[in-house]
């Protein structure tokens, strides 16, 4: 390898199963990736793709007795997280790997001030006095761009707006200078003007701290702005993985292509067409409880062949330069795409 | 007769002239009283919708776009009188909705239906899909007998891309996108002229969102439906809209024909909204106008222009004068002292 890569987190063939009344559901089925220091990997997928379950598996936050990691390895700086005791894992969580969730209101407790909640996160991992921790909390609030941080530290979550609460969540996540930040739909539900601010903040903080970000989202616009590398998930499996430019420039899995085509893009309405249509992917997202045989995407795929795709799960293969694609027909698909305008 | 008659496309060649508005909203205001901090504190109001005027021509789609707290949802509901407006006038098909008594209003509402944002909360989990769709038919005594109503429900399900045998199933058996189709079928059941779509695709996955937007486009074309479409982001409504109104803190900042608004936005808030939308192209040039801060509380809006506290071009006059919508020609109006 020409360049030394600093891999902080490695997920290798992760299998996460949920036991339900209808049997075992394979929510994540053999997902692998490497996360590099200072870089952002985006996990993209729609409902039921397994992207959030992947992050909860890494953090060992799956609900006990319901979900479990059934196979694979999760290595943080070479240490297998599955082998850690719960107290050891607790030291990793929040300190080495921190997490930001979609719903800042449900992740913050309503009965403590935000300053106290940040201070608590610091004191959980560092031998530091309450006073010093509170002072750090105010500094952190300033870092994440909250005006009048000393006053806001005394506010309760309900007194802050959604954007402010997400900044507080980021402040808590950053409290112990984590090496990995897992951001699970951190801007979903925020207004676009506020989303722009939060994304900008995350980019700035990554530059300053060199942390790696695992960014989980359904929004390809956000991916294009944030990610260095992208992993597209569908029905629990990786279906495509590549650096951000080739993934957007030349998506190779028909699902990714369909997803790209179905986004409403500003200024893309065709001229002179009175009632234009978007390009939709036909059919519905399959339920993880009842996945189609063969390639999980074949019932919705325009390129599916009745001989192969309906019976066989294609392998994830390297289509060149590390552009991974899980499609038995990617060569034909690529040709069709190049012939068509 | 079967239910398919109601789904007969309208003949566009004999459509009403474009200038006749089916819905016309004039100076609509909806204010909510807020309790003061103490019992004797002066009474205050939140101006959720302040002086809203718009016209929706037959077969046209007008979108109201705004972020949280902009008043877009209250505006939609005030138009249908689901929320009683404080003042202003809503003319629908020649009737002044504000003057109608309860019975007349109910009859008028048959012609005006609503599609909700949350396909999980807006369908009764204890009713079958057939029952949900047929409810409006029963309420308004549409169709001759149960067999005819069942035929109508079957035709409606097929019209929205579901199948007739879904009738006996229950909402929990369906995905979000399918439920939203059920919601659309329910709205269409009573053969409305007008549909208020309140963020109908916000809760849906991208690949499904496109399907539902295309379905609405088909319905508008085939049935000649008129719609007000409420959305929080401009990209979703570009394909559908004939006109777009951008709201901020209860007021329309800018209103224009869709093509004109996207190509030639005049209000700094519209510009910011357009530039804040993430572009799905890595490395795309982003001349982003980053707005400072957040939307102020509607209880205590800024004086003068409500947008001035976040506006990149605000001047001292913006704190004292509230800009009215100024027509710039070609149906494009903007409420900004600095522009137009």
Interface residues (C-beta under 8 A of the other chain):
Chain A: X46 X47 X147 X161 X162 X163 X164 X191 X192 X193 X194 X195 X196 X197 X199 X200 X218 X219 X220 X221 X222 X223 X224 X225 X227 X244 X245 X248 X258 X259 X260 X262 X263 X264 X265 X266 X267 X268 X269 X275 X276 X277 X278 X279 X280 X281 X282 X284 X285 X287
Chain B: X67 X68 X175 X176 X177 X178 X205 X206 X207 X208 X209 X210 X211 X213 X214 X217 X220 X221 X232 X233 X234 X235 X236 X238 X239 X258 X259 X262 X263 X272 X273 X274 X276 X277 X278 X279 X280 X281 X282 X283 X284 X286 X288 X290 X291 X293 X294 X295
